[in-house]
Amino acid sequence: MQLTHYTDYSLRVLIFLSLQDDEQRITITDIAEHFSIPRNHLVKVVHKLGVLKYIHTTRGKNGGIRIAKPASQIVIGSVVRQMEANLDIVNCQMPSPCPIQSGCKLKSILNLATQAFLDVLDQYTIADLNQKPEQLKQLLQWNIVHS
């Protein structure tokens, strides 16, 4: 299974914001520069994360984004489920209906595998990804934001 860029970017945004001071607001441009992600992609990601209440967004001159709850309360599996449009590994209807689907077990086995994948992700939070915050900050060239 491969996650979409949309979900990947969502997790990166949450990791980045979890490394910030509590009241510090970060711009989408800051995150785009640190991860070399096109800003227009991040706008969509940030909007959805805001709708889902993972982040707070503030418009205006002193605006920006910040994480909305402790990183220890953001379960990775939940984020993946909410950000992925479709977790089906195969579609037995496309490009045309598969002639063996009524007797085939492939889809049910792949569904079990997907559920096992999500069950593992449900055991971890964004905080689990930040066990070495100083190393992550250094890798993200922390001085760009704090210069």
ABEGO torsion letter per residue (X at the ends): XBBBAAAAAAAAAAAAAAABBAABBBBAAAAAAAAGBBAAAAAAAAAAAAAAGABBBBBEAABEBBBABBAAABBAAAAAAAABABABABBAAOABBBAAAAABAAAAAAAAAAAAAAAAAAABBAAAAAABAAAAAAAAGAAAAAX
